[in-house]
Amino acid sequence: MPGSTLADVPASVAVAPEVADALRCGGPVVALESTIISHGLPRPANVDVAHQIEAAVREQGAVPATIAVVGGVVRVGLDDAALAVIAGSDEVAKASVRDLAVVVARGGHGATTVASTSVLAALVGIDVFATGGLGGVHRGASESFDESADLTTLGSTPITVVSAGVKSILDVPATLERLETLNVTVVGYGTDRFPGFYLADSGHGVPHRVDTPEEVAAIMAARRSLGAYAALLVANPLPVGRQVDPALHDEVLASGLDAAAAAGVQGKDVTPFLLAHFHEASGGESLRANTEIILANAALAGRIAEAAA
């Protein structure tokens, strides 16, 4: 969707006035997903964190645009009433790209994933998107073929995504291979190592390093001039001193994988199951890290959007 503008937006998409004004004048806007609000954080803290995420974007001079489906309408930018629905209703579907049309047609509520947020942001002309961690290739995918739609979507969506790498519960080396195959450009922000969400270092390197928002903005401009059709992934790690203790991480991950197998959890249900297990078994450490990750990524995305604007 290169070159998308507000004039191209369909009737089923409502862009908040503040977001629309910023886009019309070429101002900095940062897209934000809503799955973290509906499925990733416990109630009622999720509402407070959602406000903190938007505030982190604003502090950098950019406009936040949290995306969700409310009552069958795609909302790019949520008011308090829409946020209350996404944060508090038990009827909010986890809506990836394949689910969006169904949720809209049925007049339902949907929280957007990395994949669907990327597509909808690009649809309205937003260039920068902040999330926590990407989905990817699941462990045992050679038998289950379980791979997140985040990957193939980023392979065909020209957007800049700021994340703490991919979730450490995944097969990280296989995910990096897929990102390479899909022509997703990966840069480490202030690091030569690829982060693993809760961990500052997944054990793998990055092909390129950047150290300032201006460097990222220059890459974005070069990509536009060259007609790039895939995403730019800016991998922003937690500081080593703020990561989840690696020994605790490995212990909780092993017990979570065993519990998922015993419960017969498969497919898209594996990630929320394991994240919930982490929240329960890590004594609050994973929730603390998860919150710090998205706040740091939102702030960096705001600086990148400001530099690019």
VOBA-1610 file (N, C-alpha, C; in pm, whole numbers, padded with zeros to 5 digits, always signed):
BEGIN
Met+00080-00120+00000Met+00000+00000+00000Met+00085+00127+00000Pro+00192+00128-00078Pro+00274+00247-00082Pro+00193+00367-00129Gly+00216+00480-00064Gly+00151+00603-00108Gly+00006+00615-00069Ser-00043+00530+00024Ser-00182+00541+00067Ser-00205+00674+00136Thr-00326+00729+00116Thr-00363+00855+00179Thr-00502+00842+00238Leu-00544+00945+00311Leu-00678+00942+00370Leu-00787+00935+00264Ala-00758+00983+00143Ala-00858+00977+00036Ala-00887+00833-00005Asp-00796+00741+00027Asp-00814+00601-00011Asp-00885+00519+00097Val-00914+00579+00210Val-00968+00504+00324Val-01114+00465+00298Pro-01149+00335+00316Pro-01287+00292+00294Pro-01381+00337+00406Ala-01509+00324+00380Ala-01609+00370+00476Ala-01607+00290+00607Ser-01553+00169+00603Ser-01549+00086+00724Ser-01433+00122+00817Val-01356+00226+00780Val-01243+00270+00862Val-01266+00413+00905Ala-01261+00437+01036Ala-01278+00571+01091Ala-01147+00618+01152Val-01093+00727+01100Val-00968+00783+01150Val-01000+00896+01246Ala-00947+00890+01366Ala-00972+00994+01467Ala-00928+01130+01415Pro-01001+01237+01449Pro-00967+01370+01397Pro-00822+01411+01420Glu-00769+01386+01539Glu-00631+01425+01568Glu-00533+01353+01477Val-00558+01224+01454Val-00471+01145+01367Val-00483+01194+01223Ala-00607+01217+01180Ala-00629+01264+01042Ala-00561+01398+01018Asp-00571+01489+01114Asp-00508+01620+01098Asp-00356+01606+01084Ala-00297+01520+01166Ala-00152+01500+01160Ala-00110+01440+01027Leu-00187+01345+00977Leu-00153+01282+00849Leu-00165+01381+00733Arg-00268+01464+00738Arg-00287+01560+00629Arg-00171+01659+00619Cys-00113+01696+00733Cys-00006+01795+00729Cys+00133+01731+00734Gly+00138+01598+00720Gly+00266+01531+00719Gly+00334+01523+00854Gly+00256+01533+00961Gly+00312+01527+01095Gly+00343+01385+01138Pro+00418+01369+01247Pro+00456+01235+01295Pro+00340+01163+01363Val+00315+01040+01319Val+00210+00956+01376Val+00268+00818+01402Val+00231+00757+01514Val+00276+00622+01547Val+00154+00533+01567Ala+00147+00425+01491Ala+00041+00326+01508Ala+00072+00237+01628Leu-00032+00197+01699Leu-00019+00108+01815Leu-00120-00005+01803Glu-00080-00124+01838Glu-00171-00239+01833Glu-00263-00238+01955Ser-00367-00320+01950Ser-00459-00327+02064Ser-00467-00465+02128Thr-00403-00566+02070Thr-00404-00698+02132Thr-00337-00695+02269Ile-00234-00613+02283Ile-00168-00604+02413Ile-00265-00553+02519Ile-00361-00470+02478Ile-00458-00416+02573Ile-00562-00522+02610Ser-00612-00591+02509Ser-00723-00686+02533Ser-00677-00822+02582His-00560-00868+02533His-00517-01005+02562His-00380-01014+02630Gly-00303-00907+02627Gly-00166-00916+02676Gly-00141-00867+02816Leu-00233-00785+02868Leu-00214-00727+03001Leu-00337-00753+03087Pro-00318-00771+03217Pro-00433-00799+03305Pro-00518-00675+03328Arg-00646-00695+03354Arg-00738-00587+03392Arg-00723-00560+03540Pro-00743-00438+03585Pro-00771-00317+03509Pro-00645-00239+03471Ala-00528-00298+03498Ala-00403-00227+03470Ala-00386-00199+03321Asn-00456-00278+03237Asn-00438-00261+03092Asn-00479-00121+03044Val-00582-00063+03106Val-00625+00070+03064Val-00519+00174+03098Asp-00464+00164+03218Asp-00361+00258+03259Asp-00237+00246+03170Val-00196+00124+03139Val-00079+00105+03053Val-00107+00156+02912Ala-00229+00136+02863Ala-00264+00188+02730Ala-00247+00340+02725His-00288+00408+02832His-00269+00554+02837His-00121+00589+02846Gln-00044+00509+02920Gln+00100+00534+02932Gln+00169+00517+02796Ile+00126+00419+02719Ile+00186+00395+02587Ile+00162+00516+02497Glu+00038+00563+02494Glu+00008+00681+02412Glu+00085+00803+02462Ala+00098+00817+02594Ala+00172+00930+02650Ala+00319+00924+02610Ala+00375+00803+02603Ala+00516+00788+02564Ala+00538+00837+02422Val+00439+00815+02334Val+00447+00864+02196Val+00437+01016+02194Arg+00342+01069+02269Arg+00320+01215+02271Arg+00442+01289+02325Glu+00509+01231+02423Glu+00625+01297+02483Glu+00738+01320+02381Gln+00734+01245+02271Gln+00835+01261+02166Gln+00786+01352+02054Gly+00667+01410+02071Gly+00615+01504+01971Gly+00532+01440+01863Ala+00498+01312+01878Ala+00420+01242+01776Ala+00278+01216+01827Val+00189+01181+01734Val+00049+01152+01766Val+00029+01001+01770Pro-00024+00946+01880Pro-00050+00802+01885Pro-00179+00766+01814Ala-00179+00650+01749Ala-00299+00601+01680Ala-00317+00454+01716Thr-00384+00429+01828Thr-00415+00291+01866Thr-00526+00241+01775Ile-00509+00120+01722Ile-00600+00067+01620Ile-00677-00053+01675Ala-00807-00057+01648Ala-00892-00168+01690Ala-01020-00165+01607Val-01098-00272+01618Val-01232-00276+01558Val-01333-00266+01671Val-01420-00167+01663Val-01522-00147+01767Val-01658-00137+01699Gly-01746-00229+01731Gly-01880-00230+01671Gly-01877-00241+01521Gly-01783-00319+01468Gly-01776-00340+01324Gly-01706-00231+01245Val-01652-00132+01314Val-01582-00021+01248Val-01435-00024+01289Val-01346-00021+01192Val-01204-00009+01222Val-01178+00132+01273Arg-01122+00143+01391Arg-01093+00273+01451Arg-00942+00295+01453Val-00897+00399+01387Val-00755+00436+01389Val-00742+00555+01482Gly-00712+00526+01606Gly-00717+00626+01713Gly-00841+00601+01796Leu-00823+00569+01925Leu-00936+00533+02011Leu-00965+00644+02112Asp-01094+00676+02127Asp-01134+00764+02237Asp-01153+00679+02362Asp-01186+00741+02473Asp-01196+00667+02599Asp-01304+00560+02595Ala-01415+00587+02527Ala-01524+00489+02520Ala-01481+00365+02442Ala-01413+00386+02329Ala-01367+00273+02249Ala-01260+00194+02323Leu-01170+00265+02392Leu-01067+00197+02469Leu-01128+00112+02580Ala-01234+00162+02642Ala-01301+00087+02748Ala-01358-00043+02697Val-01409-00042+02574Val-01462-00165+02513Val-01350-00265+02491Ile-01242-00220+02429Ile-01132-00311+02398Ile-01066-00364+02524Ala-01056-00281+02625Ala-00989-00321+02749Ala-01076-00404+02841Gly-01209-00386+02833Gly-01294-00447+02933Gly-01391-00552+02887Ser-01420-00558+02756Ser-01520-00653+02709Ser-01462-00793+02692Asp-01543-00894+02723Asp-01503-01033+02700Asp-01534-01078+02558Glu-01589-00988+02478Glu-01630-01022+02341Glu-01534-00966+02236Val-01411-00938+02275Val-01313-00883+02182Val-01231-00997+02121Ala-01243-01012+01990Ala-01168-01117+01921Ala-01025-01071+01896Lys-00932-01165+01897Lys-00795-01137+01853Lys-00796-01144+01701Ala-00787-01028+01636Ala-00814-01018+01493Ala-00687-00996+01413Ser-00639-01101+01347Ser-00531-01086+01252Ser-00591-01046+01118Val-00508-01039+01015Val-00556-00991+00885Val-00672-01076+00833Arg-00661-01206+00846Arg-00765-01295+00792Arg-00899-01280+00863Asp-00895-01227+00987Asp-01017-01217+01067Asp-01088-01083+01054Leu-01018-00982+01002Leu-01072-00845+01004Leu-01208-00834+00936Ala-01219-00888+00815Ala-01344-00873+00740Ala-01460-00942+00811Val-01434-01055+00874Val-01541-01127+00946Val-01589-01044+01064Val-01494-00989+01141Val-01531-00910+01258Val-01608-00785+01216Val-01562-00719+01109Val-01630-00599+01060Val-01771-00634+01010Ala-01782-00739+00928Ala-01912-00776+00870Ala-02014-00812+00977Arg-01968-00869+01088Arg-02059-00911+01196Arg-02082-00801+01299Gly-02019-00685+01279Gly-02038-00576+01373Gly-01974-00600+01508Gly-01866-00679+01509Gly-01803-00717+01635Gly-01690-00626+01678His-01627-00668+01788His-01510-00599+01840His-01387-00683+01811Gly-01277-00619+01774Gly-01154-00693+01745Gly-01033-00615+01789Ala-00938-00685+01851Ala-00810-00626+01887Ala-00709-00664+01780Thr-00635-00567+01732Thr-00546-00591+01620Thr-00411-00646+01665Thr-00359-00740+01585Thr-00228-00799+01606Thr-00122-00716+01534Val+00002-00761+01539Val+00108-00695+01462Val+00071-00693+01314Ala+00023-00807+01264Ala-00009-00816+01121Ala-00121-00720+01083Ser-00233-00727+01152Ser-00347-00644+01113Ser-00323-00496+01141Thr-00249-00465+01248Thr-00217-00325+01274Thr-00130-00270+01162Ser-00033-00349+01117Ser+00056-00305+01008Ser-00023-00275+00882Val-00113-00364+00845Val-00192-00346+00723Val-00281-00223+00734Leu-00349-00208+00847Leu-00441-00094+00863Leu-00366+00038+00874Ala-00251+00037+00939Ala-00171+00159+00948Ala-00126+00202+00809Ala-00075+00108+00731Ala-00031+00139+00596Ala-00147+00186+00509Leu-00266+00131+00533Leu-00384+00168+00456Leu-00415+00317+00466Val-00394+00374+00585Val-00427+00516+00605Val-00305+00607+00591Gly-00187+00547+00564Gly-00069+00630+00540Gly+00021+00651+00660Ile+00008+00566+00764Ile+00099+00574+00879Ile+00222+00492+00850Asp+00341+00550+00873Asp+00467+00486+00836Asp+00536+00413+00950Val+00501+00444+01076Val+00574+00390+01191Val+00477+00324+01288Phe+00518+00209+01340Phe+00431+00128+01426Phe+00516+00074+01542Ala+00467+00089+01664Ala+00536+00037+01782Ala+00460-00080+01841Thr+00532-00187+01872Thr+00471-00304+01936Thr+00568-00357+02040Gly+00529-00467+02106Gly+00619-00528+02204Gly+00716-00622+02137Gly+00666-00738+02097Gly+00747-00836+02024Gly+00667-00896+01912Leu+00736-00933+01805Leu+00669-00994+01690Leu+00635-01140+01717Gly+00536-01190+01641Gly+00517-01333+01631Gly+00620-01389+01535Gly+00626-01519+01523Gly+00726-01577+01434Gly+00703-01725+01412Val+00811-01796+01387Val+00804-01941+01366Val+00801-02008+01503His+00703-02094+01525His+00690-02162+01653His+00784-02281+01664Arg+00817-02316+01784Arg+00897-02435+01807Arg+00821-02556+01754Gly+00892-02645+01687Gly+00827-02763+01630Gly+00752-02735+01502Ala+00778-02621+01439Ala+00704-02583+01318Ala+00731-02676+01200Ser+00841-02750+01204Ser+00868-02845+01096Ser+00762-02954+01090Glu+00693-02976+01201Glu+00584-03074+01204Glu+00447-03007+01203Ser+00435-02896+01274Ser+00303-02831+01287Ser+00277-02726+01180Phe+00383-02678+01113Phe+00373-02567+01017Phe+00316-02441+01083Asp+00338-02427+01214Asp+00282-02315+01289Asp+00374-02194+01278Glu+00326-02093+01207Glu+00403-01972+01185Glu+00308-01853+01189Ser+00349-01749+01258Ser+00265-01631+01273Ser+00244-01560+01139Ala+00123-01508+01121Ala+00093-01426+01004Ala+00168-01294+01007Asp+00226-01259+01123Asp+00307-01137+01131Asp+00416-01139+01024Leu+00477-01255+01005Leu+00593-01263+00916Leu+00556-01237+00771Thr+00459-01310+00719Thr+00424-01292+00578Thr+00363-01155+00553Thr+00293-01101+00652Thr+00237-00967+00637Thr+00347-00863+00629Leu+00447-00874+00716Leu+00558-00779+00711Leu+00638-00794+00582Gly+00632-00912+00521Gly+00700-00932+00395Gly+00634-00862+00278Ser+00514-00808+00300Ser+00443-00741+00191Ser+00385-00605+00231Thr+00427-00553+00346Thr+00372-00427+00396Thr+00486-00329+00425Pro+00492-00216+00355Pro+00603-00122+00372Pro+00583-00030+00493Ile+00612-00081+00610Ile+00597-00004+00733Ile+00720-00026+00820Thr+00751+00071+00904Thr+00863+00059+00998Thr+00808+00015+01132Val+00854-00099+01181Val+00804-00157+01306Val+00914-00155+01411Val+00884-00096+01525Val+00977-00097+01638Val+00932-00204+01736Ser+01017-00301+01763Ser+00982-00408+01856Ser+01107-00455+01929Ala+01085-00531+02036Ala+01196-00591+02111Ala+01227-00728+02051Gly+01246-00730+01919Gly+01272-00856+01850Gly+01147-00940+01840Val+01163-01070+01856Val+01048-01161+01854Val+01035-01226+01991Lys+00917-01273+02021Lys+00892-01334+02151Lys+00988-01452+02173Ser+01047-01457+02290Ser+01149-01557+02320Ser+01092-01698+02332Ile+00961-01711+02331Ile+00898-01843+02337Ile+00898-01911+02199Leu+00946-01839+02096Leu+00943-01889+01960Leu+01077-01950+01920Asp+01082-02004+01797Asp+01207-02052+01739Asp+01274-01931+01674Val+01364-01866+01748Val+01421-01740+01702Val+01506-01756+01576Pro+01598-01853+01568Pro+01677-01864+01445Pro+01592-01893+01321Ala+01488-01975+01335Ala+01400-02002+01221Ala+01324-01876+01182Thr+01284-01796+01280Thr+01214-01671+01251Thr+01304-01574+01177Leu+01429-01563+01218Leu+01523-01475+01148Leu+01545-01521+01004Glu+01549-01651+00982Glu+01563-01702+00846Glu+01442-01663+00761Arg+01324-01671+00820Arg+01203-01636+00745Arg+01200-01487+00714Leu+01241-01405+00810Leu+01245-01261+00785Leu+01339-01229+00669Glu+01451-01299+00663Glu+01544-01278+00553Glu+01481-01320+00421Thr+01417-01435+00420Thr+01353-01485+00297Thr+01245-01390+00248Leu+01174-01328+00342Leu+01064-01238+00309Leu+01110-01095+00281Asn+01242-01073+00280Asn+01300-00941+00249Asn+01265-00834+00351Val+01240-00874+00475Val+01219-00777+00583Val+01356-00729+00630Thr+01380-00599+00621Thr+01507-00541+00664Thr+01510-00535+00816Val+01616-00588+00877Val+01628-00590+01023Val+01750-00507+01064Val+01727-00412+01154Val+01837-00333+01210Val+01826-00338+01362Gly+01940-00343+01428Gly+01943-00338+01573Gly+01962-00194+01618Tyr+01879-00147+01710Tyr+01891-00009+01757Tyr+01986-00005+01877Gly+02104+00051+01855Gly+02203+00058+01961Gly+02261-00076+01999Thr+02250-00174+01911Thr+02298-00308+01943Thr+02336-00384+01817Asp+02428-00478+01833Asp+02466-00569+01725Asp+02398-00705+01743Arg+02316-00717+01846Arg+02252-00844+01878Arg+02101-00834+01859Phe+02040-00944+01820Phe+01895-00946+01802Phe+01830-00977+01936Pro+01743-00887+01985Pro+01681-00911+02116Pro+01576-01021+02111Gly+01553-01081+02227Gly+01454-01188+02240Gly+01342-01150+02335Phe+01284-01032+02315Phe+01169-00987+02392Phe+01206-00972+02540Tyr+01181-01072+02623Tyr+01217-01063+02764Tyr+01368-01056+02784Leu+01444-01104+02686Leu+01589-01110+02695Leu+01651-01005+02604Ala+01757-00940+02651Ala+01823-00837+02571Ala+01894-00896+02451Asp+01934-01023+02459Asp+02008-01089+02352Asp+01951-01228+02330Ser+01899-01253+02211Ser+01842-01383+02179Ser+01948-01487+02150Gly+02074-01442+02142Gly+02181-01533+02103Gly+02218-01524+01957His+02157-01428+01886His+02180-01412+01743His+02210-01266+01712Gly+02287-01244+01607Gly+02322-01109+01567Gly+02221-01048+01474Val+02241-00919+01443Val+02159-00849+01344Val+02248-00813+01225Pro+02191-00805+01105Pro+02273-00772+00988Pro+02318-00627+00983His+02244-00537+01048His+02276-00395+01045His+02248-00333+01181Arg+02323-00227+01212Arg+02305-00155+01338Arg+02280-00007+01309Val+02191+00054+01387Val+02169+00199+01383Val+02175+00251+01525Asp+02208+00378+01540Asp+02223+00433+01674Asp+02143+00560+01698Thr+02075+00612+01597Thr+01994+00733+01615Thr+01864+00721+01536Pro+01759+00794+01578Pro+01636+00798+01499Pro+01660+00853+01359Glu+01755+00945+01345Glu+01783+01003+01214Glu+01837+00899+01117Glu+01916+00803+01168Glu+01964+00695+01081Glu+01847+00611+01031Val+01753+00582+01121Val+01636+00504+01080Val+01555+00582+00977Ala+01536+00712+01000Ala+01460+00795+00906Ala+01526+00798+00768Ala+01660+00801+00765Ala+01731+00801+00637Ala+01709+00669+00563Ile+01708+00559+00637Ile+01681+00428+00575Ile+01538+00424+00521Met+01445+00479+00597Met+01305+00484+00552Met+01293+00561+00421Ala+01361+00675+00413Ala+01356+00756+00291Ala+01418+00683+00173Ala+01529+00614+00198Ala+01593+00539+00090Ala+01504+00424+00043Arg+01437+00360+00137Arg+01347+00250+00101Arg+01232+00300+00013Arg+01177+00417+00047Arg+01069+00473-00035Arg+01118+00502-00177Ser+01238+00558-00186Ser+01289+00592-00319Ser+01316+00469-00403Leu+01342+00356-00336Leu+01374+00232-00407Leu+01250+00143-00425Gly+01135+00188-00375Gly+01012+00111-00393Gly+01004-00013-00307Ala+01062-00009-00187Ala+01058-00126-00098Ala+00914-00161-00065Tyr+00884-00289-00067Tyr+00747-00335-00043Tyr+00734-00414+00087Ala+00844-00442+00155Ala+00840-00515+00281Ala+00872-00420+00396Ala+00861-00471+00517Ala+00877-00387+00636Ala+01024-00366+00672Leu+01045-00262+00750Leu+01172-00236+00818Leu+01149-00265+00966Leu+01225-00360+01020Leu+01212-00396+01160Leu+01326-00335+01239Val+01291-00248+01334Val+01389-00185+01422Val+01384-00262+01555Ala+01489-00339+01581Ala+01492-00425+01700Ala+01553-00348+01816Asn+01471-00320+01916Asn+01509-00233+02028Asn+01509-00314+02158Pro+01626-00355+02208Pro+01629-00443+02324Pro+01606-00370+02456Leu+01555-00444+02553Leu+01559-00396+02691Leu+01705-00384+02734Pro+01739-00287+02819Pro+01874-00286+02877Pro+01897-00417+02953Val+02022-00463+02953Val+02054-00590+03018Val+02006-00591+03163Gly+02021-00479+03231Gly+01981-00472+03370Gly+01830-00476+03393Arg+01752-00465+03287Arg+01606-00466+03299Arg+01542-00589+03238Gln+01623-00677+03179Gln+01567-00799+03120Gln+01522-00896+03230Val+01441-00993+03193Val+01407-01101+03286Val+01532-01185+03306Asp+01556-01223+03430Asp+01674-01306+03457Asp+01675-01429+03366Pro+01783-01450+03289Pro+01784-01560+03191Pro+01755-01697+03252Ala+01806-01724+03372Ala+01780-01854+03434Ala+01632-01870+03466Leu+01571-01765+03521Leu+01427-01769+03549Leu+01349-01783+03419His+01390-01710+03316His+01324-01717+03186His+01323-01860+03133Asp+01438-01926+03134Asp+01448-02060+03078Asp+01366-02161+03158Glu+01365-02143+03290Glu+01288-02233+03376Glu+01138-02219+03350Val+01091-02095+03342Val+00948-02071+03319Val+00907-02115+03179Leu+00993-02091+03080Leu+00961-02133+02944Leu+00947-02284+02936Ala+01039-02358+02997Ala+01033-02505+02993Ala+00904-02556+03058Ser+00869-02500+03173Ser+00746-02546+03239Ser+00622-02506+03160Gly+00628-02390+03092Gly+00515-02347+03010Gly+00494-02435+02889Leu+00603-02474+02823Leu+00592-02563+02707Leu+00535-02698+02748Asp+00579-02748+02864Asp+00525-02875+02914Asp+00376-02863+02944Ala+00336-02752+03005Ala+00196-02732+03039Ala+00110-02720+02914Ala+00161-02650+02812Ala+00085-02634+02687Ala+00066-02768+02619Ala+00171-02849+02617Ala+00161-02982+02554Ala+00061-03069+02629Ala+00066-03065+02762Ala-00025-03146+02843Ala-00170-03104+02825Ala-00192-02974+02802Ala-00328-02923+02785Ala-00377-02931+02640Gly-00290-02974+02550Gly-00328-02983+02410Gly-00345-02850+02342Val-00277-02747+02392Val-00287-02613+02334Val-00208-02608+02204Gln-00270-02559+02096Gln-00205-02556+01966Gln-00237-02426+01892Gly-00164-02403+01780Gly-00194-02292+01690Gly-00181-02157+01757Lys-00274-02067+01721Lys-00265-01929+01769Lys-00289-01917+01919Asp-00336-02027+01983Asp-00360-02023+02127Asp-00234-02044+02208Val-00125-02089+02143Val-00002-02119+02216Val+00059-01993+02276Thr+00069-01886+02195Thr+00134-01764+02244Thr+00063-01705+02365Pro-00070-01679+02360Pro-00134-01625+02481Pro-00124-01719+02601Phe-00127-01851+02575Phe-00113-01948+02685Phe+00022-01932+02754Leu+00128-01927+02673Leu+00263-01917+02730Leu+00285-01782+02797Leu+00232-01675+02737Leu+00248-01544+02800Leu+00176-01539+02935Ala+00057-01599+02941Ala-00016-01604+03068Ala+00062-01687+03171His+00122-01796+03124His+00203-01879+03213His+00322-01800+03266Phe+00386-01722+03179Phe+00498-01639+03222Phe+00452-01540+03329His+00337-01477+03307His+00287-01379+03404His+00265-01443+03541Glu+00214-01566+03540Glu+00182-01633+03666Glu+00306-01690+03733Ala+00397-01749+03653Ala+00508-01826+03710Ala+00635-01745+03734Ser+00639-01622+03681Ser+00762-01543+03697Ser+00754-01444+03812Gly+00648-01452+03890Gly+00635-01361+04004Gly+00620-01216+03964Gly+00558-01192+03849Gly+00535-01056+03803Gly+00648-00999+03719Glu+00759-01071+03705Glu+00873-01020+03630Glu+00841-01003+03481Ser+00771-01098+03424Ser+00741-01088+03281Ser+00646-00972+03252Leu+00550-00949+03343Leu+00458-00837+03325Leu+00533-00704+03336Arg+00625-00695+03432Arg+00708-00576+03445Arg+00789-00552+03317Ala+00852-00657+03267Ala+00933-00644+03146Ala+00846-00611+03025Asn+00731-00676+03014Asn+00640-00653+02902Asn+00599-00506+02896Thr+00567-00449+03010Thr+00526-00308+03016Thr+00642-00216+02979Glu+00760-00243+03032Glu+00876-00160+03000Glu+00912-00169+02852Ile+00895-00286+02795Ile+00926-00305+02652Ile+00838-00216+02566Ile+00707-00221+02585Ile+00618-00146+02496Ile+00633+00004+02519Leu+00659+00047+02641Leu+00679+00189+02666Leu+00807+00238+02599Ala+00914+00160+02606Ala+01039+00200+02542Ala+01024+00201+02390Asn+00953+00104+02337Asn+00935+00099+02192Asn+00846+00212+02142Ala+00744+00245+02220Ala+00656+00356+02181Ala+00734+00487+02178Ala+00820+00507+02278Ala+00899+00630+02282Ala+00996+00636+02164Leu+01063+00524+02134Leu+01156+00523+02021Leu+01081+00544+01890Ala+00966+00481+01875Ala+00887+00500+01753Ala+00847+00646+01737Gly+00814+00712+01849Gly+00780+00853+01842Gly+00898+00937+01793Arg+01018+00905+01839Arg+01137+00979+01795Arg+01165+00952+01648Ile+01146+00829+01605Ile+01168+00795+01464Ile+01067+00866+01375Ala+00939+00864+01418Ala+00835+00932+01339Ala+00864+01082+01328Glu+00910+01141+01438Glu+00943+01283+01439Glu+01060+01310+01344Ala+01161+01225+01346Ala+01277+01243+01257Ala+01237+01224+01112Ala+01148+01129+01086Ala+01106+01102+00948Ala+01015+01212+00895Ala+00939+01275+00984Ala+00848+01382+00940Ala+00923+01509+00906
//
